[in-house]
Amino acid sequence: MSLNFFCVTLCLLGAGPMDAGITQKPRYHITQTEDKMILECSQNMSHFAMFWYRQDPGQGPRLIHYSGDVNSTAKGDITEGYSVSRNKKEVFLLTLESASTKQTSLYLCASSECTLLHSQL
C-alpha cells in the first residue's frame, strides 16, 4: 500500500509574525492525499476584500477565490477542489476538500479595502 503525501507552503511576504496585519495558519502543512485540509487567513485591518491565491513553481500567483465581505464569496481562476467560507470580517477560510498531489503549491492570502480585481482594470 502506497501513501501519497503533499506539502502546502504558506507565505506572507514583508511582515514579521508580530507586526503582520494579515496572517495565515498553518504556516506549513504536510498531509496525506484525500485528507481534508483547512487554511485560515486572518486580518486585523477591517478590510472588506480578502483573497486566496496559489503560486506554482515558475508561475505567478493565480486567484482561487475571493470575498467582498462577510458571507459573500466568488470564484477566481482555479477553483476545482477548493471551497471557501467567510463568516467573520477578519477570517477567510480555504478548504481543500480532498487533498491531491496536484494541489502541492505555495498558498497566499491577501486583503484589501476594496474589491477591484485585476480583470476590471
C-alpha positions as CSV (number, residue, x, y, z in Angstrom):
1,M,0.0,0.0,0.0
2,S,1.4,3.3,-1.0
3,L,0.7,6.5,0.8
4,N,1.0,9.7,-1.1
5,F,1.8,13.0,0.7
6,F,1.8,16.5,-0.5
7,C,3.1,19.7,1.0
8,V,1.4,23.1,1.3
9,T,3.7,26.0,1.9
10,L,2.1,29.2,3.1
11,C,3.9,32.5,2.8
12,L,3.4,36.0,4.0
13,L,5.9,38.4,2.5
14,G,7.1,41.6,4.1
15,A,5.8,41.2,7.6
16,G,7.2,39.6,10.7
17,P,5.0,37.5,12.9
18,M,4.4,40.3,15.4
19,D,3.7,43.2,13.1
20,A,1.6,41.4,10.4
21,G,-1.8,42.9,9.6
22,I,-2.6,39.6,7.9
23,T,-1.6,36.0,8.9
24,Q,-2.1,32.5,7.5
25,K,-2.4,29.3,9.5
26,P,-0.9,26.8,9.4
27,R,2.3,28.2,8.1
28,Y,3.5,24.8,6.7
29,H,1.4,21.7,6.3
30,I,2.1,18.2,5.0
31,T,-0.9,15.8,4.7
32,Q,-2.0,12.6,3.1
33,T,-3.8,12.7,-0.2
34,E,-7.6,12.6,0.1
35,D,-7.5,14.3,3.5
36,K,-9.5,17.4,4.1
37,M,-7.4,20.5,4.9
38,I,-8.4,24.0,6.0
39,L,-6.2,27.0,5.6
40,E,-7.1,30.2,7.6
41,C,-6.4,33.8,6.5
42,S,-6.9,36.4,9.3
43,Q,-6.6,40.2,9.0
44,N,-6.9,42.9,11.6
45,M,-7.2,45.9,9.3
46,S,-11.0,45.9,8.8
47,H,-10.6,45.3,5.1
48,F,-13.7,44.2,3.2
49,A,-12.0,42.2,0.4
50,M,-10.0,39.1,1.1
51,F,-8.3,36.8,-1.5
52,W,-6.7,33.3,-1.7
53,Y,-4.0,32.7,-4.3
54,R,-2.0,29.7,-5.4
55,Q,1.5,30.0,-6.8
56,D,3.1,27.0,-8.6
57,P,6.8,26.8,-9.3
58,G,7.9,29.0,-12.1
59,Q,4.5,30.8,-12.4
60,G,2.9,33.9,-11.0
61,P,0.1,33.8,-8.4
62,R,-3.4,32.7,-9.6
63,L,-6.6,33.7,-7.9
64,I,-8.5,30.8,-6.3
65,H,-11.4,32.5,-4.6
66,Y,-12.1,36.0,-3.2
67,S,-14.6,37.6,-0.8
68,G,-16.0,41.1,-1.0
69,D,-17.5,40.9,2.5
70,V,-18.9,38.6,5.1
71,N,-20.9,35.7,3.6
72,S,-20.0,37.0,0.1
73,T,-17.6,34.9,-2.0
74,A,-16.8,34.4,-5.6
75,K,-14.7,32.1,-7.8
76,G,-11.3,33.0,-9.2
77,D,-9.3,31.4,-12.0
78,I,-8.7,28.0,-10.4
79,T,-11.5,26.6,-8.2
80,E,-11.6,22.9,-8.7
81,G,-11.0,21.1,-5.4
82,Y,-11.4,24.2,-3.3
83,S,-14.2,25.8,-1.3
84,V,-14.2,28.9,0.9
85,S,-16.2,30.5,3.7
86,R,-16.2,33.8,5.4
87,N,-18.5,34.1,8.4
88,K,-16.5,36.9,10.1
89,K,-15.0,40.0,8.5
90,E,-11.5,39.1,9.9
91,V,-11.3,35.5,8.7
92,F,-11.4,33.8,5.3
93,L,-11.1,30.0,5.2
94,L,-9.9,28.0,2.2
95,T,-10.8,24.3,2.3
96,L,-9.1,21.6,0.2
97,E,-11.9,19.0,0.3
98,S,-9.8,16.0,-0.8
99,A,-6.1,16.9,-1.0
100,S,-4.2,15.8,-4.0
101,T,-0.6,16.0,-5.2
102,K,-1.8,18.4,-7.9
103,Q,-2.6,20.9,-5.1
104,T,1.0,20.9,-3.9
105,S,1.8,24.6,-4.0
106,L,2.5,27.9,-2.3
107,Y,-0.7,29.4,-1.0
108,L,-1.0,33.2,-0.4
109,C,-3.8,35.2,1.2
110,A,-4.3,38.9,0.8
111,S,-6.7,41.6,1.9
112,S,-7.7,45.0,0.5
113,E,-10.0,47.9,1.4
114,C,-11.8,47.5,-1.9
115,T,-12.7,44.6,-4.3
116,L,-11.3,45.9,-7.6
117,L,-9.9,42.9,-9.4
118,H,-7.1,43.0,-12.0
119,S,-9.5,42.0,-14.7
120,Q,-11.5,45.1,-14.0
121,L,-8.6,47.5,-14.6
